[in-house]
Amino acid sequence: MKRRDGYALGLAALLLAAGCHSTPKSPRRVGEDSSYLIVALDRSDSTIVRRETMLTQLDVLAGDADSARATLDLWAYDTAPVRIWGPNLSQGAKPLQEVKAAELVPSNKHPRRGTRPGLLLERLARDTAVQRLPAACPLRLVVLTDGGIDHADDPALLRQAAHQLAEQHPNLQVLVIGIEATERQTWDRVVGQEIPRFKAVTWSEAEIELRQLHLGEKP
């Protein structure tokens, strides 16, 4: 996906306008007056064909968070979720290159079969750093995925975790990017009914929706 100046400036401005006092403990200082942006990347093998696009979008989001001095919290998931960077003040895409190579670049030696987004949301809902955020903090979650759900338990987990996140963080907005059209209905039904500001979009729809990601506004 190509980055456009209008989107980049708008996203940075919205991030900068949002203020909250996040207190997650980290080896690096986390900004006290910033939005909290979580980016979660589906690294299962089904997304390999789109991985380059996903990594490019990650770089764009990291760069905009850096411009706004926003907190970035980077996660990866397949059959299990793992935090791979942060939460720290974003420093753009450059510091992420090593972790991208280690955690997000496909490897024939280490296939990743299966996708459990339910476990991702469940883990985020009980994560200490996320739980410490004040209710007024603009919390934004961007998930880069094809939308695959490979376990029968996941729809129920997604619904429960989405409900919990929405209760804990009334200023929550979730954007799922890259979803296949066949998976959109499930996400809309399961997650969309629990999180008022939720949108699942295909890659062709992503740019316009990113412009409308209200990072600095309360619901």
Beta strands, then each sheet from edge to edge (+ up, - down):
strand 1: 36-42
strand 2: 71-77
strand 3: 81-89
strand 4: 139-144
strand 5: 172-177
strand 6: 198-201
sheet 1: 3+ 2- 1- 4- 5- 6-
end
